[in-house]
Amino acid sequence: MEHITLLIGIVIVTALVFDFTNGFHDTANAMATTISTGALRPKTAVAMSAVLNLVGAFLSVEVAKTISGGIIDESAGIRPEVIFAGLVGAIVWNLLTWLAGLPSSSSHALFGGLIGATLVSVGTGGVHGGAVVMKVLIPAVAAPIVAGLAATAATRLTYRLTRHRDEADTAKGYRAGQIASAALVSLAHGTNDAQKTMGVITLALITGGVVAPHADPPLWVIASAGMAIALGTYLGGWRIIRTMGKGITDIQPPQGFAAQTGAAATILASSHLGFALSTTQVCSGAVMGSGLGRKGGVVRWSTAGRMVLAWGLTLPAAGLVAAGAAFLAKQGSWGVAAVAVLGLGVCGAIWAASRRKPIDHTNVNDGPAAEPVGVVTAALQTVSPPPAGSMTEPATEPDVSDAPAPAAAADAPPAPPAARKKTAAAR
């Protein structure tokens, strides 16, 4: 086996940078609902999520195998500079969507980047189209729908089971359940998303002749990928946490518990099957499902629409950026250097733009203004009014005994003389 060259070392570092951005981009998946309902303090929540992401990275390597030997054909002439270009495309798109506060898919950004760079470098022969359809595109469509339906059913069930219980007692129990389910989502995220970076690094090592084809990720690759995603998670992607926790729907503890439990079950099942799905899409779908599951709940469809649009753009947009980077990188060492400089410049500009209106743990729960009631929202409110005993404050009828006399009685014109005479006679 060859020693790690400078270019492979650059690819490994770039992959870990992507893993870091994946961590803070996807922190919202596990902790947005827990933070928005007040079940955990923001810094405590992200610290717990970071530790569990690190633990989850050691639990499975099935998704890493899908990346390193499933989507891209490492025997088709893929070189380390191609992987480098794909990672640059994924990082740029991750940061752009983070700046916009959109919970787009880091996984699809990575897939799009690798596919775009491979198509420019070696053509269609370097991409396993069947694997892309079966293990990327179909799960991308099915997973948020499955998670959303599960969260909708779970939310309705939880409200039905507790409709005669005291609100304060059930809120405490559901907050405890939220903490447990958020921990499960963080663990599941580590088993799925950290492995994607492991797969990319392993692919780079295979293309450089450092490890044998179809090899499992070495232990140092697993540990470094786990630590990078844990560090990114701890720093917290506060912009996306605000969107997930406040921008989609107003989440209450029962909804948060139902959404996180459904999302965790979906992610863990996909990790076991080797499906490299988007945890962002799963968790977003679960949050929307929890909003639909509560009677009187409102989903902010304008925010949801922007999210779905970002999901659809992620693969092609990251692929286009990576394709341009791959074209430059093919020119030789100066091309690789140019890609690195341009990538750093774009990332620096995005970070500078984010400082104009910073969002951190101190203002993450200052949600956006309420969305105007549109046709869909009004229809849902008409069909599903808030139930009695729900988490919302019940309306109270005014006490008519203390109400002042109507103004019309005080200002009424005097009775005519004939009427006064009849009244006096009656007396």
VEXDREN-2710 file (C-alpha; in Angstrom, 1 decimal):
% VEXDREN-2710
k/r/px/py/pz
1/MET/0.0/0.0/0.0
2/GLU/1.1/3.5/-0.7
3/HIS/1.7/6.2/1.9
4/ILE/-0.8/9.0/2.2
5/THR/0.1/11.7/-0.3
6/LEU/-0.3/15.5/0.1
7/LEU/-3.4/15.5/-2.1
8/ILE/-5.0/12.6/-0.2
9/GLY/-4.2/14.5/3.0
10/ILE/-6.0/17.6/1.7
11/VAL/-9.0/15.5/0.7
12/ILE/-9.1/14.0/4.3
13/VAL/-9.0/17.4/5.9
14/THR/-11.7/18.7/3.5
15/ALA/-13.9/15.8/4.3
16/LEU/-13.6/16.5/8.0
17/VAL/-14.5/20.1/7.3
18/PHE/-17.6/18.9/5.5
19/ASP/-18.3/16.6/8.5
20/PHE/-18.0/19.6/10.8
21/THR/-20.5/21.6/8.7
22/ASN/-22.8/18.6/8.6
23/GLY/-22.7/18.6/12.5
24/PHE/-23.8/22.2/13.0
25/HIS/-26.1/22.1/10.0
26/ASP/-28.0/19.1/11.3
27/THR/-28.0/19.9/15.1
28/ALA/-31.6/21.1/14.6
29/ASN/-32.6/17.6/13.6
30/ALA/-32.2/16.3/17.1
31/MET/-32.5/19.3/19.3
32/ALA/-34.8/22.0/17.7
33/THR/-38.0/20.7/19.2
34/THR/-36.4/20.1/22.6
35/ILE/-35.0/23.6/22.7
36/SER/-38.2/25.3/21.4
37/THR/-40.4/23.7/24.1
38/GLY/-37.9/24.5/26.9
39/ALA/-37.3/20.8/27.7
40/LEU/-33.5/21.5/27.7
41/ARG/-31.4/24.7/27.8
42/PRO/-29.8/25.4/24.4
43/LYS/-26.2/24.8/25.3
44/THR/-27.1/21.7/27.4
45/ALA/-29.0/20.3/24.4
46/VAL/-26.2/20.7/21.9
47/ALA/-23.6/19.3/24.3
48/MET/-25.7/16.1/24.8
49/SER/-26.3/15.8/21.1
50/ALA/-22.5/16.1/20.4
51/VAL/-21.6/13.3/22.8
52/LEU/-24.3/11.0/21.4
53/ASN/-23.3/11.7/17.7
54/LEU/-19.8/10.6/18.6
55/VAL/-21.0/7.4/20.2
56/GLY/-23.3/6.7/17.2
57/ALA/-20.4/7.0/14.8
58/PHE/-18.9/3.7/16.2
59/LEU/-22.1/1.7/16.0
60/SER/-22.3/0.8/12.3
61/VAL/-20.5/1.1/9.0
62/GLU/-23.2/0.1/6.5
63/VAL/-23.9/3.6/5.3
64/ALA/-20.1/4.2/4.9
65/LYS/-20.0/1.2/2.6
66/THR/-22.8/2.6/0.5
67/ILE/-20.7/5.8/0.0
68/SER/-17.4/4.3/-0.6
69/GLY/-18.4/1.4/-2.9
70/GLY/-22.1/1.9/-3.8
71/ILE/-22.7/5.2/-5.5
72/ILE/-19.3/5.9/-7.0
73/ASP/-17.3/3.3/-8.9
74/GLU/-13.9/3.6/-7.5
75/SER/-12.4/1.4/-10.3
76/ALA/-13.6/3.9/-13.0
77/GLY/-10.6/6.1/-12.7
78/ILE/-11.7/8.3/-9.8
79/ARG/-8.8/10.3/-8.5
80/PRO/-8.5/12.1/-5.1
81/GLU/-8.9/15.5/-6.8
82/VAL/-12.4/14.5/-8.0
83/ILE/-13.4/13.7/-4.4
84/PHE/-11.9/17.0/-3.3
85/ALA/-14.0/18.9/-5.8
86/GLY/-17.2/17.0/-4.7
87/LEU/-16.5/18.0/-1.1
88/VAL/-16.1/21.6/-2.0
89/GLY/-19.4/21.7/-3.8
90/ALA/-21.1/20.1/-0.7
91/ILE/-19.5/22.5/1.8
92/VAL/-20.5/25.6/-0.2
93/TRP/-24.1/24.5/-0.5
94/ASN/-24.2/23.5/3.2
95/LEU/-23.1/27.0/4.2
96/LEU/-25.4/28.8/1.8
97/THR/-28.5/27.0/3.2
98/TRP/-27.2/27.5/6.7
99/LEU/-27.0/31.3/6.1
100/ALA/-30.6/31.2/4.8
101/GLY/-31.7/29.1/7.8
102/LEU/-33.0/26.3/5.6
103/PRO/-32.7/22.8/6.9
104/SER/-31.6/21.3/3.6
105/SER/-29.9/17.9/3.3
106/SER/-26.2/17.7/4.0
107/SER/-26.3/14.1/2.7
108/HIS/-27.8/15.1/-0.7
109/ALA/-25.2/18.0/-0.9
110/LEU/-22.5/15.4/-0.5
111/PHE/-24.1/13.0/-3.0
112/GLY/-24.7/15.8/-5.5
113/GLY/-21.1/17.0/-5.1
114/LEU/-19.6/13.6/-5.7
115/ILE/-21.9/12.8/-8.6
116/GLY/-21.3/16.2/-10.3
117/ALA/-17.5/15.9/-10.0
118/THR/-17.5/12.3/-11.2
119/LEU/-19.6/13.1/-14.3
120/VAL/-17.2/15.8/-15.3
121/SER/-14.0/13.8/-14.7
122/VAL/-14.8/10.3/-15.9
123/GLY/-18.4/10.4/-17.3
124/THR/-21.5/8.4/-16.5
125/GLY/-19.5/5.2/-16.2
126/GLY/-18.2/6.4/-12.8
127/VAL/-21.7/6.6/-11.2
128/HIS/-23.8/3.6/-10.3
129/GLY/-27.2/4.9/-11.4
130/GLY/-29.2/2.0/-9.9
131/ALA/-27.6/2.6/-6.5
132/VAL/-28.4/6.4/-6.7
133/VAL/-32.1/5.6/-7.4
134/MET/-32.5/2.8/-4.9
135/LYS/-30.5/4.1/-2.0
136/VAL/-30.7/7.9/-2.5
137/LEU/-33.6/9.1/-4.5
138/ILE/-36.4/6.7/-3.4
139/PRO/-35.5/7.1/0.3
140/ALA/-35.4/10.9/-0.2
141/VAL/-39.0/10.9/-1.3
142/ALA/-40.3/8.1/1.0
143/ALA/-38.5/8.9/4.3
144/PRO/-40.1/12.4/5.1
145/ILE/-43.5/11.1/4.1
146/VAL/-43.2/8.0/6.3
147/ALA/-41.8/10.1/9.2
148/GLY/-44.5/12.7/8.8
149/LEU/-47.3/10.1/8.8
150/ALA/-45.8/8.4/11.8
151/ALA/-45.5/11.7/13.7
152/THR/-49.1/12.7/12.8
153/ALA/-50.5/9.4/14.1
154/ALA/-48.3/9.5/17.2
155/THR/-49.4/13.1/18.0
156/ARG/-53.1/12.4/17.7
157/LEU/-52.6/9.3/19.9
158/THR/-50.8/11.2/22.6
159/TYR/-53.4/14.0/22.7
160/ARG/-56.2/11.4/22.8
161/LEU/-54.6/9.4/25.6
162/THR/-54.1/12.5/27.8
163/ARG/-57.3/14.5/27.0
164/HIS/-58.6/14.0/30.5
165/ARG/-55.3/14.6/32.3
166/ASP/-54.0/17.7/33.9
167/GLU/-51.9/19.8/31.5
168/ALA/-49.1/20.5/33.9
169/ASP/-48.6/16.8/34.8
170/THR/-48.6/15.7/31.1
171/ALA/-46.2/18.5/30.1
172/LYS/-43.6/17.4/32.6
173/GLY/-43.8/13.8/31.4
174/TYR/-43.6/14.7/27.8
175/ARG/-40.6/17.0/28.4
176/ALA/-38.8/14.1/29.9
177/GLY/-39.8/12.0/26.9
178/GLN/-38.5/14.7/24.6
179/ILE/-35.1/14.5/26.2
180/ALA/-35.0/10.7/25.8
181/SER/-36.2/10.9/22.2
182/ALA/-33.8/13.7/21.3
183/ALA/-31.0/11.6/22.6
184/LEU/-32.2/8.7/20.4
185/VAL/-32.2/11.0/17.3
186/SER/-28.7/12.2/18.1
187/LEU/-27.5/8.7/18.4
188/ALA/-29.3/7.8/15.1
189/HIS/-27.7/10.8/13.4
190/GLY/-24.3/9.6/14.4
191/THR/-25.0/6.2/12.9
192/ASN/-26.1/7.7/9.6
193/ASP/-24.4/11.1/8.9
194/ALA/-21.0/10.5/10.4
195/GLN/-20.6/7.4/8.3
196/LYS/-21.0/9.5/5.1
197/THR/-17.7/11.2/5.8
198/MET/-16.1/7.9/6.8
199/GLY/-17.2/6.6/3.4
200/VAL/-15.7/9.6/1.5
201/ILE/-12.4/9.3/3.3
202/THR/-12.3/5.6/2.7
203/LEU/-13.1/6.2/-1.0
204/ALA/-10.1/8.7/-1.1
205/LEU/-7.9/6.1/0.5
206/ILE/-9.0/3.4/-2.0
207/THR/-8.4/5.7/-5.0
208/GLY/-5.0/6.5/-3.7
209/GLY/-4.1/2.9/-3.1
210/VAL/-3.8/3.3/0.7
211/VAL/-6.4/0.6/1.5
212/ALA/-7.9/-2.3/-0.5
213/PRO/-11.1/-1.8/-2.5
214/HIS/-14.3/-2.5/-0.6
215/ALA/-12.5/-2.3/2.7
216/ASP/-14.2/-1.1/5.9
217/PRO/-13.2/2.3/7.2
218/PRO/-10.1/2.1/9.4
219/LEU/-10.6/2.9/13.1
220/TRP/-8.8/6.2/12.9
221/VAL/-11.2/7.3/10.1
222/ILE/-14.2/6.4/12.3
223/ALA/-12.8/8.2/15.3
224/SER/-11.9/11.4/13.4
225/ALA/-15.2/11.6/11.6
226/GLY/-17.1/11.1/14.9
227/MET/-15.1/13.8/16.6
228/ALA/-15.6/16.3/13.7
229/ILE/-19.4/15.9/13.5
230/ALA/-19.6/16.1/17.4
231/LEU/-17.6/19.3/17.4
232/GLY/-19.9/20.8/14.7
233/THR/-22.9/19.7/16.6
234/TYR/-21.7/21.3/19.8
235/LEU/-21.3/24.7/18.2
236/GLY/-24.9/24.5/17.1
237/GLY/-26.5/25.6/13.9
238/TRP/-28.7/28.1/15.6
239/ARG/-30.2/29.5/12.4
240/ILE/-31.6/26.2/11.4
241/ILE/-32.6/25.3/14.9
242/ARG/-34.8/28.4/14.9
243/THR/-36.4/27.4/11.6
244/MET/-37.1/23.8/12.7
245/GLY/-38.3/24.8/16.2
246/LYS/-40.3/27.9/15.5
247/GLY/-40.6/28.4/11.8
248/ILE/-42.5/25.3/10.7
249/THR/-45.1/25.0/13.4
250/ASP/-45.6/26.0/17.1
251/ILE/-44.4/22.8/18.8
252/GLN/-45.7/21.7/22.2
253/PRO/-44.2/18.9/24.3
254/PRO/-46.4/16.1/23.1
255/GLN/-45.7/17.1/19.5
256/GLY/-42.0/17.3/20.1
257/PHE/-42.0/13.8/21.7
258/ALA/-44.0/12.3/18.9
259/ALA/-41.9/13.9/16.1
260/GLN/-38.6/12.9/17.6
261/THR/-39.6/9.3/18.3
262/GLY/-40.9/8.9/14.7
263/ALA/-37.8/10.4/13.2
264/ALA/-35.4/8.3/15.3
265/ALA/-37.2/5.1/14.4
266/THR/-37.0/6.0/10.7
267/ILE/-33.3/6.9/10.8
268/LEU/-32.2/3.8/12.8
269/ALA/-34.1/1.5/10.4
270/SER/-32.4/3.1/7.4
271/SER/-29.0/2.9/8.9
272/HIS/-29.5/-0.8/9.5
273/LEU/-30.5/-1.3/5.8
274/GLY/-27.7/0.9/4.5
275/PHE/-29.9/3.6/3.1
276/ALA/-28.0/6.9/3.2
277/LEU/-31.1/9.0/3.6
278/SER/-31.3/12.6/4.7
279/THR/-31.9/13.0/8.5
280/THR/-32.9/16.6/7.8
281/GLN/-35.7/15.6/5.6
282/VAL/-36.8/12.9/8.0
283/CYS/-36.9/15.3/11.0
284/SER/-38.5/18.1/9.0
285/GLY/-41.2/15.7/7.8
286/ALA/-41.8/14.6/11.3
287/VAL/-42.2/18.2/12.6
288/MET/-44.7/19.0/9.9
289/GLY/-46.6/15.8/10.7
290/SER/-46.7/16.7/14.4
291/GLY/-48.2/20.1/13.4
292/LEU/-50.9/18.4/11.4
293/GLY/-51.6/15.9/14.1
294/ARG/-52.6/18.4/16.8
295/LYS/-56.1/19.7/16.3
296/GLY/-55.9/23.4/15.8
297/GLY/-52.2/23.1/15.0
298/VAL/-50.9/25.2/12.1
299/VAL/-48.1/24.4/9.7
300/ARG/-46.5/27.4/8.1
301/TRP/-46.7/26.3/4.5
302/SER/-44.6/29.1/3.2
303/THR/-41.6/28.0/5.3
304/ALA/-42.4/24.3/4.4
305/GLY/-42.5/25.2/0.7
306/ARG/-39.1/26.9/0.9
307/MET/-37.7/23.9/2.6
308/VAL/-39.0/21.5/-0.1
309/LEU/-37.7/23.7/-2.8
310/ALA/-34.2/23.6/-1.1
311/TRP/-34.5/19.9/-1.0
312/GLY/-35.1/19.7/-4.7
313/LEU/-32.3/22.0/-5.5
314/THR/-29.6/20.5/-3.3
315/LEU/-28.5/17.6/-5.5
316/PRO/-28.2/19.6/-8.8
317/ALA/-26.9/22.8/-7.1
318/ALA/-24.1/21.0/-5.2
319/GLY/-23.4/19.0/-8.3
320/LEU/-23.0/22.1/-10.5
321/VAL/-20.6/23.7/-8.0
322/ALA/-18.6/20.4/-7.8
323/ALA/-18.6/20.1/-11.5
324/GLY/-17.0/23.5/-11.9
325/ALA/-14.5/22.6/-9.2
326/ALA/-13.7/19.3/-10.8
327/PHE/-13.0/21.0/-14.2
328/LEU/-10.5/23.3/-12.5
329/ALA/-8.9/20.5/-10.5
330/LYS/-8.3/18.5/-13.7
331/GLN/-5.9/21.2/-14.8
332/GLY/-3.2/20.1/-12.4
333/SER/-1.8/21.3/-9.1
334/TRP/-2.6/25.0/-9.9
335/GLY/-6.2/24.0/-10.5
336/VAL/-6.5/22.2/-7.1
337/ALA/-5.0/25.3/-5.5
338/ALA/-7.5/27.6/-7.3
339/VAL/-10.4/25.4/-6.1
340/ALA/-9.1/25.6/-2.5
341/VAL/-8.6/29.4/-2.7
342/LEU/-12.0/30.0/-4.3
343/GLY/-13.7/27.7/-1.8
344/LEU/-12.1/29.5/1.2
345/GLY/-13.1/32.8/-0.3
346/VAL/-16.8/31.8/-0.7
347/CYS/-16.9/30.3/2.8
348/GLY/-15.4/33.5/4.3
349/ALA/-17.9/35.7/2.5
350/ILE/-20.8/33.5/3.8
351/TRP/-19.5/33.7/7.4
352/ALA/-19.1/37.5/7.1
353/ALA/-22.7/37.8/5.9
354/SER/-23.9/35.7/8.8
355/ARG/-22.4/38.2/11.3
356/ARG/-24.8/41.0/10.2
357/LYS/-27.7/39.4/12.0
358/PRO/-26.1/36.8/14.4
359/ILE/-28.3/34.1/15.9
360/ASP/-27.0/32.1/18.9
361/HIS/-28.2/30.3/22.0
362/THR/-29.4/33.6/23.5
363/ASN/-32.0/34.4/20.8
364/VAL/-32.6/31.1/19.1
365/ASN/-36.2/30.9/20.5
366/ASP/-37.1/34.4/19.3
367/GLY/-39.3/32.9/16.6
368/PRO/-40.4/34.6/13.4
369/ALA/-43.6/36.6/13.2
370/ALA/-46.8/34.6/12.8
371/GLU/-47.6/33.7/9.2
372/PRO/-50.8/35.3/7.8
373/VAL/-53.7/32.9/7.8
374/GLY/-54.1/31.6/4.2
375/VAL/-56.6/29.3/2.6
376/VAL/-55.0/26.1/3.7
377/THR/-54.5/27.2/7.3
378/ALA/-58.0/28.6/7.6
379/ALA/-59.5/25.4/6.2
380/LEU/-57.5/23.2/8.7
381/GLN/-58.5/25.4/11.6
382/THR/-62.2/25.1/10.5
383/VAL/-62.1/21.4/10.2
384/SER/-59.9/20.7/13.2
385/PRO/-60.6/23.2/16.0
386/PRO/-58.6/23.0/19.2
387/PRO/-59.9/20.2/21.5
388/ALA/-61.1/20.8/25.0
389/GLY/-58.3/20.2/27.5
390/SER/-55.6/20.7/24.9
391/MET/-52.4/22.5/25.5
392/THR/-53.9/25.8/24.5
393/GLU/-55.7/28.2/26.9
394/PRO/-59.5/27.6/26.8
395/ALA/-61.7/30.5/26.0
396/THR/-63.7/31.9/28.9
397/GLU/-67.2/33.4/28.7
398/PRO/-67.6/36.9/30.2
399/ASP/-69.5/37.2/33.5
400/VAL/-72.8/38.8/32.6
401/SER/-73.6/39.5/36.2
402/ASP/-70.9/42.1/36.5
403/ALA/-71.5/43.6/33.0
404/PRO/-72.6/47.2/32.8
405/ALA/-76.0/48.1/31.5
406/PRO/-76.1/48.4/27.7
407/ALA/-75.5/51.9/26.4
408/ALA/-78.7/51.7/24.4
409/ALA/-80.9/51.5/27.5
410/ALA/-79.3/54.6/29.0
411/ASP/-79.7/56.6/25.8
412/ALA/-83.2/55.5/25.0
413/PRO/-85.7/58.3/24.2
414/PRO/-88.5/59.1/26.8
415/ALA/-91.8/57.2/26.5
416/PRO/-94.7/59.1/24.9
417/PRO/-97.4/60.7/27.3
418/ALA/-100.0/58.0/26.6
419/ALA/-97.5/55.4/27.6
420/ARG/-96.6/57.3/30.8
421/LYS/-100.3/57.5/31.8
422/LYS/-100.8/53.7/31.3
423/THR/-97.8/53.1/33.4
424/ALA/-99.1/55.4/36.2
425/ALA/-102.5/53.7/36.1
426/ALA/-100.9/50.4/36.4
427/ARG/-99.1/51.5/39.5
END
